[in-house]
Amino acid sequence: MVNTKAASRYAKSLVDLSMEQNALEDLKNDMVLFRNVVDENPQLEAILQNPIVPLDKKRGILSGTFDSHVHEITKSFFKLIVNKGRSSILFEVSKQFVKQYNALKGIMTASVQTATALTDENKKTIIETVKRELGANEVIIEEKINPSLIGGFIIKVGDKQFDASISGGLSKLKKQFAVSVN
């Protein structure tokens, strides 16, 4: 939790700086690139998290991996964070940056669980509904297939959840029977 708060503050500062420098889109792309590289190479996150690895080695690894692909602000930010001994929160900072970017741009993520894969028409309907109901400018769908739902779907956007799954309906029905029997 402490790391999330610190990462959120660093991300906010980075968002503000990137807006001042007209580099918001570039830095968002850099943060997405960083997250993707760490996702594909968990040993990079292990190195950044490890307090035994010398700071100059961490700077060298980040520099060698990202310098030719990222904006100058991102390079400076990576160096600053490593020099402060906070490299362990870089991955969380990148997630918080994208989260704050999405909030600024009115982009919402809809996490959708279904028993089977969504069709293009289903995705289009979900996007239109979320835009209309929640006022989103853009909607990103994260799809997860969960056969235990039997049928239907569960949509979660932010702190709102809508359960239209068969297993959810059966669970509600079971609770209603339990209450009425007692």
C-alpha positions in Angstrom: 0.0 0.0 0.0 2.8 2.4 0.9 4.4 1.7 -2.5 1.2 2.4 -4.3 0.9 5.8 -2.6 4.5 6.7 -3.3 4.1 5.4 -6.9 0.9 7.4 -7.4 2.7 10.6 -6.2 5.6 10.0 -8.6 3.2 9.2 -11.4 1.2 12.4 -10.7 4.4 14.5 -10.9 5.5 12.8 -14.1 2.0 13.4 -15.6 2.2 17.1 -14.7 5.7 17.4 -16.0 4.9 15.6 -19.3 1.9 17.9 -19.8 4.0 21.0 -19.2 6.5 19.7 -21.8 3.8 18.6 -24.3 5.1 15.0 -24.0 2.1 13.3 -22.4 1.5 10.9 -25.2 5.2 10.1 -25.5 5.5 9.3 -21.8 2.3 7.2 -21.8 3.8 5.2 -24.6 7.1 4.9 -22.6 5.2 3.7 -19.5 3.3 1.1 -21.6 6.6 0.0 -23.1 8.2 -0.3 -19.7 5.3 -2.4 -18.4 5.4 -4.7 -21.4 9.1 -5.3 -21.1 8.8 -6.0 -17.4 5.9 -8.3 -18.0 7.9 -10.2 -20.6 11.1 -10.2 -18.5 10.3 -10.7 -14.8 14.0 -10.9 -14.0 14.1 -7.1 -14.8 11.6 -6.4 -12.0 13.5 -8.8 -9.7 16.7 -6.8 -10.3 14.9 -3.4 -9.7 13.4 -4.8 -6.5 16.6 -6.3 -5.2 18.4 -3.9 -2.7 21.7 -5.8 -3.1 22.1 -4.9 -6.8 24.2 -1.7 -7.0 22.4 1.4 -8.2 24.9 2.0 -11.1 24.1 -1.5 -12.3 20.4 -0.8 -12.2 20.9 2.5 -14.0 23.0 0.7 -16.7 20.4 -2.0 -17.2 17.6 0.6 -17.6 19.7 2.8 -19.8 20.8 -0.1 -22.1 17.3 -1.4 -22.3 15.3 1.8 -22.8 17.5 4.8 -23.8 17.1 4.4 -27.5 13.3 3.9 -27.2 12.1 6.4 -24.7 11.7 10.2 -24.3 14.4 12.2 -22.5 12.0 12.9 -19.6 11.6 9.2 -19.1 15.3 8.6 -19.2 15.8 11.3 -16.6 13.0 10.0 -14.5 14.4 6.4 -14.4 17.8 7.8 -13.3 16.2 10.0 -10.6 14.2 7.1 -9.2 17.2 4.7 -9.2 19.4 7.4 -7.6 16.8 7.9 -4.8 16.9 4.1 -4.2 13.3 3.7 -5.2 13.7 1.5 -8.3 11.5 -1.1 -6.6 8.4 1.0 -7.3 9.1 1.8 -11.0 6.7 -0.9 -12.2 4.0 0.4 -9.9 4.7 4.0 -11.1 4.2 2.9 -14.7 0.8 1.4 -13.8 -0.2 4.5 -11.9 0.9 6.8 -14.7 -1.3 4.9 -17.2 -4.2 4.9 -14.8 -3.9 8.7 -14.3 -3.5 9.2 -18.0 -6.7 7.2 -18.7 -8.5 9.3 -16.1 -7.4 12.5 -17.8 -8.5 11.3 -21.2 -11.8 9.7 -20.1 -10.6 6.2 -20.9 -12.3 3.5 -18.9 -11.4 -0.2 -18.6 -14.2 -2.7 -18.6 -13.2 -6.0 -17.2 -15.6 -8.6 -18.7 -15.8 -12.2 -17.6 -17.8 -14.6 -19.8 -18.2 -18.3 -20.1 -17.2 -18.1 -23.8 -15.4 -15.6 -25.9 -17.1 -12.4 -26.7 -18.2 -11.7 -30.3 -17.3 -8.4 -32.0 -21.0 -7.4 -31.7 -20.9 -8.1 -27.9 -17.8 -6.0 -27.5 -19.4 -3.2 -29.5 -22.5 -3.3 -27.3 -20.5 -3.3 -24.1 -18.4 -0.3 -25.3 -21.5 1.7 -26.3 -23.2 0.9 -23.0 -20.2 1.9 -20.8 -19.8 5.1 -22.8 -23.4 6.0 -22.5 -23.9 5.0 -18.8 -20.6 6.2 -17.4 -19.7 9.0 -19.7 -16.4 7.4 -21.0 -14.7 8.9 -24.1 -13.1 5.5 -24.8 -13.5 2.0 -23.4 -10.9 -0.7 -23.2 -12.2 -4.2 -22.8 -10.2 -6.7 -20.8 -11.8 -10.1 -21.5 -11.4 -13.1 -19.3 -13.1 -16.4 -20.0 -14.4 -18.1 -16.9 -16.3 -21.4 -17.7 -17.7 -21.6 -14.1 -20.1 -18.7 -15.0 -22.0 -21.3 -17.0 -23.4 -18.5 -19.2 -23.9 -14.7 -19.2 -21.3 -12.2 -18.1 -19.9 -10.1 -15.3 -18.7 -6.6 -16.1 -16.6 -4.5 -13.8 -15.7 -0.9 -14.5 -13.9 0.9 -11.7 -15.8 0.2 -8.5 -19.0 -0.8 -10.3 -20.0 -4.3 -11.1 -22.9 -5.9 -13.0 -23.4 -9.6 -12.6 -25.6 -11.1 -15.3 -24.1 -14.6 -15.1 -26.1 -17.8 -14.7 -24.0 -18.8 -11.7 -24.5 -15.4 -10.1 -28.3 -15.8 -10.6 -28.3 -19.3 -9.2 -26.3 -18.0 -6.2 -28.9 -15.2 -5.6 -31.7 -17.7 -5.9 -30.0 -20.0 -3.4 -29.7 -17.1 -0.9 -33.4 -16.2 -1.4 -34.4 -19.8 -0.7 -32.2 -19.9 2.4 -33.8 -16.7 3.8 -37.4 -17.8 3.0 -36.9 -21.2 4.6 -35.7 -19.7 7.9 
